[in-house]
Amino acid sequence: MKKDFFKDSKIKFPAYEPWISKEDEKIISKTLKQSMLTLGPQLEKFEADFCKYSKAKYAVAVSNCTAALHLSLKALGIKENDEVIIPDLTFVADANAVLACNAKPIAVDINKENFFLSISNVKKNITKRTKAIIPVHIYGQVCNIEEILDMAKDNNLKVIEDCAHAVGTFHKSKHVGTIGHTGCFSFYPTKNITTAEGGMVTTNSKNIAEKVRQLRSHGMTKSLKSRYSSEYPWVFDIVEPGYNYRLDEIRSALGITQLKRIKKINELRKKASFYYHRNLKNIPGIILPDMVRDRSHSYHLYTIRVTKPFKLSRNQLYKKLKENGIRTTVYWMPIHEYAAYRKFTKKSNVVNTTKIYDEILALPLFPNISKKHQDAVIKVIKSVL
């Protein structure tokens, strides 16, 4: 087991450990010997492999999921004064991507019984300026995507799926990210596969894919390969200013080998999730995630809810676990809790998110987690009974 990254000597059981294999190390070492370390063969293969796995017609690798969200919104024409609906319980990347388009994020409440957007609350927040919605496949589970699609169709809204947690999550044989207009994936170190930092945009639209690919590299009208295959490689145009959102060859190479074992990664995550489930069921006040019956889950996070009549609050349980050398965390503070975004929602309109936020706690979960690690978590929770 690796030492705690934050150098806390009391922590014996981390919340997460990355799984970097010998094959990962080998492909990175090989890639470092290439003559070109960006926009090369590893990127092309990673994108092609991701298309094959997800069955998306197009996949465009980018520097991170925030970039994927931003480019998706740009490619779909989101502009100044437009409104985009996002869940109140989500990572700030959704809000930031909307603001990067000079548009307005509208944070909407979630359902009482799960972490998905409340359709009734979404409908209340739709205005003439509403142009898109970002549903989140939170913690690795498929959100209420069919309801979202029906409502989006009725209101002529674009659908950008936030799939940051959901590599390996399927809905009726379709991989998430291929259902809406675009899908946005994250390869952050804690995700089911990692490129250290990285992201992907999936889409079945050629026009969207070409727009995203162009904007990720400053808006250049020619790719690196096509420029150096022409007479004068420095001659190209910029029709619309873009960004430096490229994914380099080293991280693309890591993505190739990580994706090769995604099935095994998710099977190990599932096994660990079921172990928690068997050992934590029937504890009064502890609500377990409904992932046992969910065949489409990618088991990204195992998030419990700490409610009455459990003898400790969520924060008290967090502290007790930490005192016993176990690191846990919460995903996330609601959007309305941040100073930068409070003006985009009314606290009285997000009562479900506010309540659930005070209850959720993500237990340690990663592919190679040991029974010893999980048993330590289970023992502390049961000791409260």
N, C-alpha and C positions, 0 to 999 in steps of 0.2 A: 504493500500500500504506500502511495506517495505521501510525502509530508504535506501538511496543510499549506496551501499557497499563500495564505495570509499570515503565516508564521505564528499561529496561535498554538502553543505547545499543548494546550488542553484538548484540542480537537484530534481525536483518534479516528473518527469516521467522517470523511468528507461527504458533501452533498452530491458530488459528481467527480468522476475521473475520466479523462479522455482515453480512448482505445486506439493507440497508434501501433500498428503491426509492423513486422519485419518487411512485409511487402510494401507498406506505406513508405517506410524509410528507404527502401531500395529504389522505388520509382522517383522519389524526390531527389535522391543522389544522382540518378541517371539524368533527370531533367536538368539539373544544374550544369550539366556538360553541354547542353544545347547552345547553339550560336544565337538563338533568339529566345528571350525569356518572357515575352508577352505576345498575345494574339497569334499563337502558333498551334502546332499539332495536338498538344495536350488539351488545350481549350476546346478545339474542334471535336476531339474524341469525347471529352466529358459531356459536352452539349449533346452529341449524338447518342451517347449511352443513356443520358437522362431522358431523351425523347423515347428511346426504346423501352426503358423501364416504365415511364409514366404514360406512354402511348400518346403523348402530346405531339402535335405535328411540328411544333417549333419549341426550342429551348435556347434561351440566351443567358449565358453566365455573366454575372456582374459582381461587383466588389462586396456587396452585402445585401441583406433583405430590404433594408431601408431604401437603398438604391433601386432595387427591384420594384418596390411600391411607388417610388417617385417616378421612375420611367414608365411604369404602367399607367399612372394617372396622366402623365404628359402625352403618351401615345394615344390615350383615349380622349384627349382634347380638354382635360380639366384645366380651367384657367381662373384668373382673378375674379373674385366675387361668387364663384360657384360654391356650392355646399356639398360636402361628402359625409355620409353617415358612417360612424364607426362605433364599436361597442365601448361603453365606459370602462369595462374590464378588459384591457388590452395593453400591450406595450406601447410606449410613447412614439415608437417609429411610425405607427399609423397616423397619428396626429401630425408629426413632423413632416411626413411625406406630403400630406395635404397642404400644410402651410408653405412648403417649398414651392408649391404651384401658385402661391398667393390666393389659394382658396380657403374655405372655412370648414374645419372639422366639426361635426355635430356629434357629440358623445351621447349615446342613447343607452337606456337601462337594459339589463339582461333579464332573463326569465328567473322566476323564483326557484324552480326545480333544477336548473342547470346553468351553464355559463354562456348560453347563446343569446344573441340579440332577441329582444322581445319584439315580435312582429307588430303587436298593437301599439307599442311605444315608437317604433320606427314610423309607422303610418302617421302618428301624431306630429312627427318632426319633419315630414316631407313638405317642402315648399316649392314655389316656382323655380327657385335657384338650385334645388337638389338635382345633382347630375349623376351621382354614383354612390355605391355602398361597398364597404369593406367588411364582409363577414370573416370571422376568425375561427379556424379549426383548432380551437384552443386545447392544449395539453395532449394533442394527438388524436382527438376524436372528431368525427365529422359533425359539423354544425348543422343547423336546420336549413340546409342549403336549398331544398326544394321549395320551402316556404319563401325563402329569400328570392329565389329565381322568379316565382310567380308574382310576388309583390313588385320586383324590379321590372318585370315585363309590363305589368299594369301601369307603371309610372315612368316607363322609358328611362330606366336607370342602368348605368354600366355596373358590372359586378367584378370587383377585384378580390380574388380569394387570398386571404392571408394564410399561407400554408407553412409558416415558420416552424411550427411544431409537427408537421404532418408528412414527412417523407415516409411513404409506406402506408398512408391512410387512403382507403378506397370507399367509394359510395356506389353501390350497385355495379361493381366491376370497373367503374371509372376511377382513376386516381384523382384525388382532389387537385385542383389547379388546372384541370382540363374541362371543368364544368361551367365556370363563368367566362368572362372575356379574357382574363389573365389569371395566372396563379403566381404567387411570390413566395419563394422558399429561402430559408436561412441555413447556412452551414457554419454557424457560430460553434465554438468548442463544445458547448453543452448539448448540441442538437444530435439527432439520431445518426447523421453522418456529418463530418466536419472537414472544412478546408482551412481551419483556423479562423479565418474571416472569409465570407463569401456568400453569394446568393444566386438565385436563378429565376428568370421569368419564363413561364410556360404559356403558350397560347396556341389556338388552332387557326389563327388569322395570320396570313402572310404579311399583310400590311402592318399589323401591330408589331410583328417580329422584326420586320425591316426597320421600323421607326425606332424600336427599343435598341436594336443593334447599332444604329447610326448615332443615337443620342448618347450611348454609353461611352463613345469615343469622340467627344467634343463636337459631335454633329457632322463629322467628316463624311462626305458623300462617297468616298472610296475606302475600302478596307486596306489594311497594311499590305496584304498579299497583292491585291490588285494595283496598288500604287507602285509597288516595286516590280510589277510585271509590265508596267507601262513605260513609255519613253522617258517621261519626267516624273519621278515619284513625288516630287514636292507640289505637283499641280493637282489640286482637288478643290472642291467648293464646300462652303458651309451655308446651307439653306436656312437652318435653324440652329442657334447656338446650343451646344450640348454640354456634357460633363465628362470628367475622367472617372468612370465607374467600371473600368475594366477589371477582369479577374486574370491574374498573371498565370504563367505556365506552371509554376511550382505548386500553387494552390489548386490549379486545375488537375494536375497529376495526382495530388492527394485525394481529390474528389473521385477520380477514376477508381482507385483501389478501395476507397471507403464504400462507394456505391456497389462494388462487386460483392460485398458481404452484407448488404442491407438486410437481406432475408434473415441471416444468422443474427445480426444485431437486434432486429426487432423480435425475434424468437426468444432471445435471452432477456430482453426487456419484459416481454410478456410473462416469461417464467418467474421473474422476480416480482412482477406486479401481482401475479396469482398467489405467490407465497405470502405477500403482505395481506392479500385478501382473505386467505384461509385463516391467518393468525390474528387478524384484527376485527373479524366480523363479530357481531353481537355485543359490541362494547357500547353501553348506553351513552349517547351524545356524540359518538364518533360516526360521521357519515362517510362511507367509503365511495370512491368513484365507481360509477356503473360501467366498468370496462370488461367485466367477466363475460357478459352476454353480448358485448359489442365486437363482432368479428372484424370490423373495419378499423379498429384502433391501432395506432402505431406505438402506443405505450411510451410516449415521450416523458410524461410526468405522472407521478402518483400523488395526487393532491387530495388530502382528506379535508373534511370540515369538522371543526371542533365546536360543538353546540351544547347547550344545556340538555341533559343533566350531567354531562361530564364535569368532573370536579374542578378542572382548570380551564381558564380561558385559552384562546389560541396563543396569545403572547406569553402566558405563563407556561404553557406546554413547550413552546419554542425555547424558553429560558431553561426549563428543566432538561430538555434534550441536550442543549449546549453545555450545561453543567456536567452532563455525563459524557462529554466528548463527541457529541453528534451534531453535525452541522445540517440545518434545514433552512428553508427560506420560503418566501411568499411571492407568487407570480400573479398580480403585481399590485402596486397601489393603483386605484382607479384614476382615470384621466382627470376627473374633476378635483382630485386632491392636489394636483400640481399648480403652482401659481401661474405658470405660463398659459394654462388651458382653462382656468376656472370660468372665464368669460364665455366659453363655448357650451356651457351646460348649467342647469340649475340643480342644486343639490336635492331639492324637493322632488325632482323628476327622476332621480336615480336611487330610489330607496332600496331596491333589490341588490344592486351592486354594493351599496354602502354596507348592508347587512352581511352579505356573503364575503366581502373583503375582510371583515373582522373574524371570519371563521376559517378561512383556507390556510393550509400549510402543506407544502410540498416535501415529501419524505425523500431521503436519498434514493436515487435510481439511476443505474447505468448498466451497460451490458455485462461487465465483469464483477458486479457487486457480489460479495460473498454472503453465505448464510450467516456467518459470524456478524457481519456488518448489519444485516437485516434483523437478526435476533436481538442485537443491542438496542435497535430502535423499538422493536416490539416489546421488549422487556420494560423499557422506560414508560411506554404508554400504558401498559397493563399494570404497572406498579401504582398507578394513580387510583385504580379501582378500590 
